[in-house]
């Protein structure tokens, strides 16, 4: 959720933020009720969505390349991300309650 200490005082912005917070809390509540298998499936679907978004970005950035070349760029980016993770260069951010 957002730190409200920098609130602009704009009532519309405050209402939007309140609604966004409510949506976030609802998503967390629903996620906590999922079985491990459902969580795994959701994670896989999120990964597939992220790959499609990345591929769309690659296609927009390099429209002159073929679909196979777009796919190779995506695969190379995923391989690089894995190498960075395995080398400890990348590490996920910790939640405040984990620090």
N, CA and C of each residue as an Amber inpcrd file, in Angstrom:
protein
   297
   0.8280000  -1.1640000   0.0000000   0.0000000   0.0000000   0.0000000
   0.8830000   1.2420000   0.0000000   0.2870000   2.3540000  -0.3160000
   1.0240000   3.5890000  -0.5150000   1.1520000   4.3580000   0.7860000
   2.3120000   4.9940000   0.9600000   2.5380000   5.8750000   2.0980000
   1.7400000   7.1530000   1.8680000   0.7900000   7.4000000   2.7060000
  -0.0850000   8.5660000   2.5230000   0.5210000   9.8540000   3.0760000
   1.7360000   9.8080000   3.5860000   2.3480000  11.0120000   4.1410000
   2.6280000  12.0510000   3.0660000   2.6610000  11.6290000   1.8100000
   2.8970000  12.5610000   0.7150000   1.6080000  12.8300000  -0.0560000
   0.4790000  12.7320000   0.6090000  -0.8320000  12.9560000   0.0130000
  -0.9100000  14.3750000  -0.5220000  -1.3950000  14.5200000  -1.7410000
  -1.4600000  15.8280000  -2.3920000  -2.6120000  16.6840000  -1.8870000
  -3.5190000  16.0940000  -1.1240000  -4.6820000  16.8430000  -0.6720000
  -5.8060000  16.8470000  -1.6940000  -5.5960000  16.2530000  -2.8280000
  -6.5980000  16.1690000  -3.8800000  -7.6150000  15.0960000  -3.4970000
  -8.8870000  15.4730000  -3.2860000  -9.8830000  14.4810000  -2.8780000
 -10.0650000  13.3520000  -3.8900000  -9.9800000  13.6570000  -5.1790000
 -10.1350000  12.6190000  -6.1970000  -8.9850000  11.6270000  -6.1080000
  -7.7690000  12.1300000  -5.9310000  -6.6100000  11.2470000  -5.8120000
  -6.7160000  10.3970000  -4.5580000  -7.2030000  10.9780000  -3.4850000
  -7.3590000  10.2280000  -2.2390000  -8.3950000   9.1190000  -2.4130000
  -9.4720000   9.4070000  -3.1240000 -10.5110000   8.4030000  -3.3600000
  -9.9730000   7.2680000  -4.2350000  -9.2370000   7.6250000  -5.2660000
  -8.6460000   6.6030000  -6.1380000  -7.6910000   5.7330000  -5.3410000
  -6.8590000   6.3560000  -4.4970000  -5.9140000   5.5830000  -3.6970000
  -6.6520000   4.6790000  -2.7250000  -7.7270000   5.1600000  -2.1450000
  -8.5170000   4.3430000  -1.2280000  -9.0940000   3.1250000  -1.9450000
  -9.6000000   3.3390000  -3.1450000 -10.1400000   2.2290000  -3.9300000
  -9.0320000   1.2480000  -4.3180000  -7.8640000   1.7690000  -4.6830000
  -6.7380000   0.8990000  -5.0320000  -6.3220000   0.0590000  -3.8210000
  -6.3090000   0.6660000  -2.6410000  -5.9720000  -0.0680000  -1.4190000
  -6.9850000  -1.1720000  -1.1500000  -8.2690000  -0.8610000  -1.3590000
  -9.3200000  -1.8650000  -1.1540000  -9.1430000  -3.0410000  -2.1250000
  -8.8460000  -2.7320000  -3.3710000  -8.6320000  -3.7750000  -4.3740000
  -7.4340000  -4.6360000  -3.9850000  -6.3540000  -3.9940000  -3.5420000
  -5.1590000  -4.7320000  -3.1310000  -5.4810000  -5.6730000  -1.9740000
  -6.1780000  -5.1780000  -0.9670000  -6.5330000  -6.0140000   0.1830000
  -7.3910000  -7.2000000  -0.2500000  -8.3140000  -6.9780000  -1.1780000
  -9.1690000  -8.0630000  -1.6670000  -8.3430000  -9.1090000  -2.4120000
  -7.3910000  -8.6520000  -3.2300000  -6.5310000  -9.5930000  -3.9530000
  -5.7030000 -10.4280000  -2.9790000  -5.1800000  -9.8040000  -1.9490000
  -4.3900000 -10.5310000  -0.9510000  -5.2720000 -11.5460000  -0.2470000
  -6.4720000 -11.1330000   0.1100000  -7.3970000 -12.0380000   0.7970000
  -7.7220000 -13.2500000  -0.0690000  -8.0060000 -13.0180000  -1.3600000
  -8.3030000 -14.1290000  -2.2680000  -7.0930000 -15.0340000  -2.4360000
  -5.9100000 -14.4480000  -2.5500000  -4.6970000 -15.2400000  -2.7440000
  -4.4170000 -16.1440000  -1.5580000  -4.6860000 -15.6720000  -0.3730000
  -4.4390000 -16.4720000   0.8230000  -5.3350000 -17.7000000   0.8980000
  -6.4590000 -17.6690000   0.1860000  -7.4040000 -18.7820000   0.2120000
  -7.1060000 -19.8390000  -0.8470000  -6.1550000 -19.5700000  -1.7410000
  -5.8460000 -20.5260000  -2.8130000  -5.0840000 -21.7290000  -2.2680000
  -5.3220000 -22.8680000  -2.8900000  -4.5490000 -24.0650000  -2.5630000
  -3.1520000 -23.9160000  -3.1760000  -2.1780000 -24.7130000  -2.7370000
  -0.8570000 -24.6430000  -3.3700000  -0.9110000 -24.8830000  -4.8840000
  -1.7410000 -25.8160000  -5.3230000  -1.8530000 -26.0820000  -6.7640000
  -2.4130000 -24.8620000  -7.5040000  -3.3980000 -24.2070000  -6.9080000
  -3.9640000 -23.0090000  -7.5330000  -2.9430000 -21.8840000  -7.5770000
  -2.1600000 -21.7370000  -6.5130000  -1.1120000 -20.7080000  -6.4930000
  -0.0710000 -20.9830000  -7.5670000   0.2960000 -22.2570000  -7.7230000
   1.2560000 -22.6310000  -8.7550000   0.7130000 -22.2720000 -10.1370000
  -0.5510000 -22.6220000 -10.3870000  -1.1720000 -22.3200000 -11.6840000
  -1.2180000 -20.8110000 -11.9200000  -1.5970000 -20.0600000 -10.8970000
  -1.6490000 -18.5920000 -11.0170000  -0.2650000 -18.0280000 -11.3430000
   0.7650000 -18.5780000 -10.6860000   2.1290000 -18.1270000 -10.9520000
   2.5450000 -18.4150000 -12.3830000   2.1960000 -19.5970000 -12.8590000
   2.5110000 -19.9590000 -14.2310000   1.7940000 -19.0310000 -15.2130000
   0.5160000 -18.7640000 -14.9640000  -0.2490000 -17.8730000 -15.8450000
   0.3200000 -16.4640000 -15.8230000   0.7760000 -16.0030000 -14.6610000
   1.3940000 -14.6780000 -14.5680000   2.6990000 -14.6440000 -15.3610000
   3.4930000 -15.7140000 -15.2640000   4.7360000 -15.7870000 -16.0290000
   4.4490000 -15.7550000 -17.5300000   3.4570000 -16.5200000 -17.9730000
   3.1030000 -16.5160000 -19.3920000   2.6580000 -15.1290000 -19.8470000
   1.8610000 -14.4470000 -19.0250000   1.4130000 -13.0880000 -19.3450000
   2.6170000 -12.1550000 -19.4670000   3.5480000 -12.2460000 -18.5110000
   4.7300000 -11.3800000 -18.5310000   5.5700000 -11.6510000 -19.7780000
   5.6800000 -12.9110000 -20.1690000   6.4230000 -13.2430000 -21.3910000
   5.7450000 -12.6580000 -22.6250000   4.4150000 -12.7460000 -22.6650000
   3.6870000 -12.1580000 -23.8040000   3.8990000 -10.6420000 -23.8530000
   3.8510000  -9.9910000 -22.7100000   4.0710000  -8.5430000 -22.6550000
   5.4850000  -8.2020000 -23.1130000   6.4600000  -8.9710000 -22.6450000
   7.8470000  -8.7430000 -23.0500000   8.0110000  -8.9540000 -24.5450000
   7.4070000 -10.0050000 -25.0590000   7.4950000 -10.2870000 -26.4880000
   6.8480000  -9.1690000 -27.3060000   5.7240000  -8.6530000 -26.8400000
   5.0970000  -7.5120000 -27.5210000   6.0250000  -6.3100000 -27.5440000
   6.6990000  -6.0500000 -26.4260000   7.6520000  -4.9410000 -26.3710000
   8.8140000  -5.1450000 -27.3280000   9.3110000  -6.3700000 -27.3990000
  10.4070000  -6.6810000 -28.3200000   9.9450000  -6.4860000 -29.7670000
   8.7300000  -6.9330000 -30.0800000   8.1990000  -6.7780000 -31.4410000
   8.0440000  -5.2990000 -31.7960000   7.6090000  -4.4860000 -30.8400000
   7.4720000  -3.0480000 -31.0980000   8.8290000  -2.3740000 -31.2610000
   9.8080000  -2.8270000 -30.4880000  11.1550000  -2.2370000 -30.5390000
  11.8890000  -2.6360000 -31.8030000  11.6720000  -3.8640000 -32.2630000
  12.3760000  -4.3950000 -33.4310000  11.3840000  -4.9430000 -34.4570000
  10.5740000  -4.0760000 -35.0760000   9.5460000  -4.5620000 -36.0110000
  10.1370000  -5.2030000 -37.2630000  11.3860000  -4.9110000 -37.5620000
  12.0020000  -5.4490000 -38.7750000  12.4500000  -6.9040000 -38.6220000
  12.4740000  -7.4120000 -37.3800000  12.9260000  -8.7840000 -37.1500000
  11.7860000  -9.7820000 -37.3220000  12.1590000 -11.0210000 -37.5510000
  11.1680000 -12.0890000 -37.7050000  10.6500000 -12.5290000 -36.3340000
   9.5650000 -13.2750000 -36.3380000   9.0070000 -13.8160000 -35.0970000
  10.0110000 -14.7130000 -34.3860000  10.7630000 -15.4730000 -35.1570000
  11.7750000 -16.3480000 -34.5580000  12.8570000 -15.5390000 -33.8600000
  13.2520000 -14.4130000 -34.4710000  14.2720000 -13.5560000 -33.8510000
  13.7180000 -12.8820000 -32.5930000  12.4550000 -12.4850000 -32.6370000
  11.8260000 -11.9190000 -31.4300000  11.8630000 -12.9460000 -30.3040000
  11.5150000 -14.1780000 -30.6190000  11.4990000 -15.2470000 -29.6300000
  12.9010000 -15.4930000 -29.0670000  13.9060000 -15.4550000 -29.9250000
  15.2900000 -15.6610000 -29.4630000  15.7270000 -14.5560000 -28.5000000
  15.3190000 -13.3240000 -28.7880000  15.6570000 -12.2090000 -27.8880000
  15.0120000 -12.4370000 -26.5250000  13.7480000 -12.8270000 -26.5170000
  13.0650000 -13.1050000 -25.2500000  13.7770000 -14.2200000 -24.4930000
  14.0930000 -15.3000000 -25.1950000  14.7750000 -16.4220000 -24.5440000
  16.1310000 -16.0020000 -23.9860000  16.8540000 -15.1570000 -24.7170000
  18.1510000 -14.6710000 -24.2340000  17.9750000 -13.8110000 -22.9830000
  16.9470000 -12.9740000 -22.9730000  16.6870000 -12.1420000 -21.7900000
  16.3330000 -13.0040000 -20.5810000  15.5280000 -14.0320000 -20.7870000
  15.1810000 -14.9290000 -19.6870000  16.4100000 -15.6820000 -19.1860000
  17.2630000 -16.1220000 -20.1020000  18.4930000 -16.8220000 -19.7070000
  19.4010000 -15.8940000 -18.9190000  19.5130000 -14.6300000 -19.3550000
  20.3380000 -13.6630000 -18.6300000  19.7850000 -13.4020000 -17.2340000
  18.4780000 -13.3150000 -17.1250000  17.8620000 -13.1000000 -15.8080000
  18.1510000 -14.2840000 -14.8900000  18.0850000 -15.4880000 -15.4260000
  18.3870000 -16.6810000 -14.6200000  19.8470000 -16.6680000 -14.1700000
  20.7600000 -16.3370000 -15.0870000  22.1780000 -16.2780000 -14.7300000
  22.4340000 -15.2410000 -13.6370000  21.7930000 -14.0960000 -13.7550000
  21.9510000 -13.0610000 -12.7310000  21.4260000 -13.5450000 -11.3820000
  20.2990000 -14.2290000 -11.4060000  19.7220000 -14.7570000 -10.1740000
  20.6560000 -15.7890000  -9.5530000  21.1480000 -16.7050000 -10.3690000
  22.0290000 -17.7580000  -9.8650000  23.3540000 -17.2040000  -9.3510000
  23.8170000 -16.1000000  -9.9260000  25.0670000 -15.4810000  -9.4950000
  24.8680000 -14.5870000  -8.2740000  23.6180000 -14.4150000  -7.8600000
  23.3370000 -13.5670000  -6.7070000  23.3460000 -12.0800000  -7.0260000
  23.3760000 -11.7450000  -8.3150000  23.3640000 -10.3340000  -8.7190000
  21.9850000  -9.7400000  -8.4900000  20.9850000 -10.5460000  -8.7160000
  19.6000000 -10.1210000  -8.5080000  19.0750000 -10.8170000  -7.2760000
  18.3820000 -10.0710000  -6.4650000  17.6660000 -10.7050000  -5.3600000
  16.3670000  -9.9380000  -5.1570000  15.2960000 -10.6360000  -4.9030000
  14.0070000  -9.9680000  -4.7320000  14.0340000  -9.0120000  -3.5480000
  13.2410000  -7.9730000  -3.6370000  13.0950000  -7.0600000  -2.5130000
  12.4000000  -7.7690000  -1.3800000  12.7940000  -7.4550000  -0.1760000
  12.1570000  -8.0520000   0.9770000  11.0170000  -7.1550000   1.4320000
   9.9570000  -7.7770000   1.9360000   8.8810000  -7.0150000   2.5270000
   9.3710000  -6.3930000   3.8160000   8.7380000  -5.3130000   4.2340000
   9.1270000  -4.6440000   5.4650000   9.0940000  -5.5840000   6.6530000
   8.1380000  -6.5100000   6.6740000   8.0280000  -7.4070000   7.8290000
   9.0970000  -8.4750000   7.8400000   9.8560000  -8.6090000   6.7410000
  10.9220000  -9.6150000   6.6860000  12.2740000  -9.0520000   7.1010000
  12.3920000  -7.7340000   7.1990000  13.6830000  -7.1350000   7.5160000
  13.9140000  -7.0350000   8.9880000
